[in-house]
Amino acid sequence: MRPSMQLPYPPRDTQALFARTLAQWRSDPPQDLLLFAYGSLIWRPDFEFSECRPARVLGHHRALRMRSRVNRGSPEEPGLVLALLSGGSCRGLVYRVPAAQGESVLTTLWAREMPTGVYEPRWLNCETPQGPLRALAFTLSRRSPNWTGEIDDAQLLHIFAHARGRYGTTLDYLLRTVQGLRDHGIRDAELERQWHLAARHGLCLPLTTHDQR
């Protein structure tokens, strides 16, 4: 991964961030908790929800550009997971969690997504077929030490072949995400290109026409 010039990134107080996010959600009670999913939350939400809508966010895009040294890689062979970076747009899902369960779900989700405070939680405007919504999303700053910068295909192939963490490989994470997106009628050209790249080098089965929903 190419080194990048970065400003110092301050330590994160995850509990303070949680308290701030919870207070922002509670600022106009009673209201349901809305969550924007763009990666593994699409195929493994791990919480109950009352509604799921297709949604599009302007001003952020999905990219396999965040280092993973535990879940999908190791300190010796860092893997990758998706991040929501500024610029472009992103199609995903908005989950609606009833207000009565909102704090419990947010607490559980925080433990999953923010144990070290890597992400920047933000309330983003989401376009849905039923109208606009404002939902919580976990974004990544390019100042974060976990942002990789640009990655070339040779580096991607090395990661796909070698990176494995407690939840499995980076490659499996990519394949599950592409299929999860397609199950909801969402196509991500760059992630699908990365699947094709891995398949051409014998690391996985091809993404077949039958799979292209």
Secondary structure by P-SEA (a helix, b strand, c coil): cbbbbbccccccaaaaaaaaaaaaaaccccbbbbbbbccccccccccccccccccccccbbbbccbbbccccccccccbbbbbbccccbbbbbbbbccccaaaaaaaaaaaaccccccbbbbbbbbbccccbbbbbbbbbbcccccccccccaaaaaaaaaccccccccaaaaaaaaaaaaaaaccccaaaaaaaaaaaaacccccccccccc
